[in-house]
Amino acid sequence: MEDNKPQLFKVTVDGIEVEVEPGTTILQAARKIGPEVAPPAMCYYQPLKGSGGKCRACLVRVAAGSAKDPRPMPKLVASCITPVQDGMVVENTTNQQVIDARNGIVEFLLINHPLDCPVCDQAGECDLQNFAFDHGKATTRYEEDRRTFEKHDIGPYIQLHMTRCILCYRCVYTADQITNKRVHGVLGRGDAAEIGTYIEKAIDNDFSGNVIDVCPVGALTDKTYRFKNRVWFTKPVDAHRDCPTCSGKVTLWYRGEEVIRVTARKNEWNEVTEFICNTCRFDQKKTSDWVIEGPTKISRSSVISANKYRADTIKPDFGKRLAAATYKPIDDKRDTSQLDIQQLPPERFAKTLPSALDKEP
């Protein structure tokens, strides 16, 4: 029988080669290598069809288009919507032009975004906060007035804080693809564009709470959780229940013995794996309602993992892999077994001592 498996493409990202299927985007190929190589994404969301290509946070440089045509692409490309080619060479964190562009994107996203992280419920699990920490600046060059909006309740459980919105369209795609009808969207154009519902129509379908999970910033928040706790003071655990509407697989967030929040489970890219219904999210907030599976695996770099779940975290080995792929091994055959610091000349030995030892107590 003939093997009908598609031929795999070899792609190199930051000096590390990976094999992927045809049709894979650069971002997806980089994610197969690991989170240290993968470009950031503020609008792309793999479970949502059509997402991506709006925030430009994932720009990369294609140094070689393919093995057949190794010419570089003239401009930086959005990795979330650019398919790979066999033999393609991509530069992400190793290219200064990409880093400079990413710094500019952060500055652009923060033009109208308020610096209210100390009071925002999304703090600690905010994609924009992480993005700005890696590529942002402590000052701004923007001197004009920022856009401001009033807070709106767009349903019994959701509050819209449009001032924080970065127009990623994730909530629009979510409502389009997992609900019966969408009643909110992007109103206006250009600098007047905003997320809203026409004539203050409420979002009241069974899966409306999922727009909270997909929002990368604190623009859409859970009204039952607002200002109750900081995420790094809570303890997340995986749990499930028999639900006739959804899969029933969730993450429970504990403060002591109290369940203060229920969210859908997310993968290492902070993307929801299975959407949940409003009954599981807002109504079932007792431990007795759930079957506890165990602690949620938290990324080592997340503030949520502070002082807990250390046995479940794995230290990234990206540095070792990058060094192995980038640098040549050194064959050092010198015999250092007989080297003794006491055999050094006095003047060299003195230089090895800390300067603090020369000071009088």
Buried (B, 14 or more C-beta within 10 A) or exposed (E): EEEEEEEEBBBBBBBBEBEBEEEBBBBBBBBBBBBBBBBBBBBBBBBBEEBBBBBBBBBBBBBBBBEEEEEEBEEBBBBBBBBBBBBBBBBBBBBEEBBEBBBEBBBBBBEBBBEEBEEBBBBBBBBBBBBBEEBBEEEEEEEEEEBEBEEBEBBEBBBBBBBBBBBBBBBBBBBBBBBEEBBBBBEEEEEEEBBBBEEEEBBEBBBBBBBBBBBBBBBBBBEBBEEBBBBBEBBBBBBBBEBEEBBBBBBBBBBEEEBBBBBBBBEEBBBBEEBBBBBBBBEBBEBEBBEEEEBBBBBEEBBBBEEBBEEEBEEBEBEEBBEEEEEEEEEEEEEEEEEEEEEEEEEEEEEEEEEEEEEEE
